[in-house]
């Protein structure tokens, strides 16, 4: 991919997900937005004696190899990095990484939450950070880390995209959309919460200066430029480094009253607001308030997402029983509707492992009969996710005083026609599905905007709507069947 005129340029997006990483080049400018995946590599966690860790060195090498391939395609105007949230690396006084970063699914986190809440109660934490209570929030992970020998040597905390940016450029910073997921960010003031950091006995010096999406984050270090073949002056741009924030920036909404579901390993369902909702009702409903682009707030709730089906398939694959995704979804479409429904957010589903057995236990514990086929499990998961989307978006609208007119379902889950249609059926709202590559598109668009090639957030979204393939689903069938299924979950 090469630059074709001064009105458009090619950018490199590093997009790291929970199971794989990619380097994508994107050509962006007025009226044009095209992506090309140049490199994909596995993201395989490593279970060590002290817990589940990310192999961040392999991720870094995969990123460098991808940037090297991107350089061969033509001039690259800048680089942006997005990843999942909450996880971090600790640096010592020399700027060296202290150990591999822990994985958010590591079992150490649940115990640490109690330690933090004993110092700062749940209401106090929420009143400041506005963050959904999840056992793996950074604030709890740091409490778990405190007992380690590594703790005394630490001088800086960098979230994963900031760590990779540091290795590319040698500059230290904290991009704001990811910083807002730590539980140590003041949702109202828009900066690190010195009060929470102090109350919890953390060193304020650990927390770097904040960067907004679009801010410059430095240029490539000489050895990085030499390896990748990119010019040393190539800028690295702080994009919306939390992958969900990048995806929401690329939601192709051209009318008010929209809700979004960014669906992949997790389903992030909610609204885009101009200010956080920090009420006790919002806390009790376990909604989060995370920063988006241009000072917006993502008022949403994390739902377990396609992780449930992915883990089922991994279990079946180990047994030699995975029918393949296409056959599995076809079988799900034929399975009996609402034979079994689960709460996707039950903590029993959080850890890796035998997911079908955990679904069985959940169903038996709620007086239901487990499925007798892979398609039955898939239907159970997808109908349950549609019900979770319905519950979450209705609660979000009520908390924010909004009336919803449409749902935009983006990310990999937008390719799943059953999930899209059942989300429309369950909610009674039209669903626009796509783009599947919303995160990479948001990454590219924010780089292009930093160079003046595209306009504001509304212009970015209109460009996505004009250039990307979208599918539309309207509610079908009898909505009362979904009402009855939702009522069963409430009684469980």
HELIX and SHEET records of a PDB file:
HELIX    1   1 UNK A   56  UNK A   72  1                                  17    
HELIX    2   2 UNK A  109  UNK A  119  1                                  11    
HELIX    3   3 UNK A  122  UNK A  129  1                                   8    
HELIX    4   4 UNK A  138  UNK A  145  1                                   8    
HELIX    5   5 UNK A  149  UNK A  153  5                                   5    
HELIX    6   6 UNK A  160  UNK A  169  1                                  10    
HELIX    7   7 UNK A  176  UNK A  179  1                                   4    
HELIX    8   8 UNK A  194  UNK A  199  1                                   6    
HELIX    9   9 UNK A  204  UNK A  206  5                                   3    
HELIX   10  10 UNK A  222  UNK A  228  1                                   7    
HELIX   11  11 UNK A  243  UNK A  249  1                                   7    
HELIX   12  12 UNK A  280  UNK A  284  1                                   5    
HELIX   13  13 UNK A  293  UNK A  295  5                                   3    
HELIX   14  14 UNK A  307  UNK A  318  1                                  12    
HELIX   15  15 UNK A  325  UNK A  334  1                                  10    
HELIX   16  16 UNK A  347  UNK A  349  5                                   3    
HELIX   17  17 UNK A  355  UNK A  365  1                                  11    
HELIX   18  18 UNK A  374  UNK A  400  1                                  27    
HELIX   19  19 UNK A  412  UNK A  415  5                                   4    
HELIX   20  20 UNK A  417  UNK A  427  1                                  11    
HELIX   21  21 UNK A  438  UNK A  450  1                                  13    
HELIX   22  22 UNK A  457  UNK A  467  1                                  11    
HELIX   23  23 UNK A  479  UNK A  491  1                                  13    
SHEET    1   A 6 UNK A  32  UNK A  42  0                                        
SHEET    2   A 6 UNK A  20  UNK A  29 -1                                        
SHEET    3   A 6 UNK A   8  UNK A  16 -1                                        
SHEET    4   A 6 UNK A  78  UNK A  82  1                                        
SHEET    5   A 6 UNK A 235  UNK A 237  1                                        
SHEET    6   A 6 UNK A 216  UNK A 219 -1                                        
SHEET    1   B 2 UNK A  46  UNK A  48  0                                        
SHEET    2   B 2 UNK A  51  UNK A  53 -1                                        
SHEET    1   C 2 UNK A  88  UNK A  91  0                                        
SHEET    2   C 2 UNK A 156  UNK A 159 -1                                        
SHEET    1   D 2 UNK A 174  UNK A 175  0                                        
SHEET    2   D 2 UNK A 210  UNK A 211  1                                        
SHEET    1   E 2 UNK A 185  UNK A 186  0                                        
SHEET    2   E 2 UNK A 191  UNK A 192 -1                                        
SHEET    1   F 7 UNK A 288  UNK A 291  0                                        
SHEET    2   F 7 UNK A 297  UNK A 303 -1                                        
SHEET    3   F 7 UNK A 267  UNK A 273 -1                                        
SHEET    4   F 7 UNK A 258  UNK A 263 -1                                        
SHEET    5   F 7 UNK A 406  UNK A 410  1                                        
SHEET    6   F 7 UNK A 430  UNK A 433  1                                        
SHEET    7   F 7 UNK A 471  UNK A 473 -1                                        
END                                                                             
